[in-house]
């Protein structure tokens, strides 16, 4: 049987940096044991989502504001292997805090 190697891009997103880095470290370690070619992790710039809103609901009183912000951290890993092998590696290492996207390139 011919083994078809594909480029599979694993994109990891999380608000928690420590959880994200732990998952990335486990993924890369397991991938390097099972797959010969792994590139990454590439750190993508952090996305800052900001909302500024008035504290008072009615508009009366002093004009005080609340500032909320959510940071989204992103890592990208490229693996060159069969997609089912990559899926097996990813499903074993992911925690609920980290969001994972798999993209298969032709």
N, C-alpha and C positions, 0 to 999 in steps of 0.2 A: 504494500500500500504506500502511496505517495503522501508524505506529510506536508500539508500546506501551511506555510508560515505566514501569519498576518501581522500587521502592525496594529496593536491594540493600545489605545490611549486611555489611561485611567485618570479621571479628574476627581480630586477629593476636595470637598468644601466643608468648612466647619466654622463655628463661632469660637470654639475653644482651641487655642493653639497647641496646648500640651497634648490633648487627645489626638489632634490631627498629626502631630509629629510622631507620636507613639505608633499610630496606625501606619504611617508612611514608612517608618523604620522597620516594622514587622513585614510589611508588604515587600519592600526592596530586599530584605534578607531572605525571605522565602523564595522570591522570584529568582534571585541569583543562584539559589541552590538547584532550582528546577529548570530554569530557562537560561540559555547562554547569553542572550543580548537584552540588557535592560538599560534604559536611559532615564535619568532623573534621580531624585525628585527636583523638578523645576519650580521655584517659588514665584508665583504670580503676585503682583502688587495687591495689597489688602484693599478691599472695597469698604468704604465708610458710608453707611446709610444714616443720614441725619434728619431729624424732625425737630423743629423749633415751634413751640406752641405757647399760647398765653396760659398762665396759671389759673386765672379767674374764668369761670364758665360764662358769666353774664356780661363781661366787658367793663364793669365798674371797678373802681379802686385804682391802686397804683399799677403801672404797667410792668408787671414782673413776668418773666418768661422761663419756661422749662426747656432744657435742651436734652434730647435723647439721641443716642447714637448706637448703631449696631455695626460691628466689624465682622466681615466675612473673609476668612483666610482661604487661600486656594493653592493646591499643589497639583502638578501634572507629572505622570510617569508614563513613559512609552515602553511597551514590552513587545518583543518580536517572537510570537509563538502562536499556537493554535488557540482559538478563542475559548474553548472549553477548559484548557489548562489555566489560562488567565482567570477565568470565572471561578474556578476551584480555589485558586490562591486568594482571590479577593474575598470570597464569601467566608473563608476561614478567619480572616483578620479584621473585619470591619466591626466597629462598635456603633450603637444607635446614634451617637452624637455626631458622627461623621457621615456626610452625604457623598455617595459614590456614583459617578457616571462612567460608563464604558462606551467607547467609540471604536468601531472597527473600520480601518481604512483598507481600501482595495489595492 
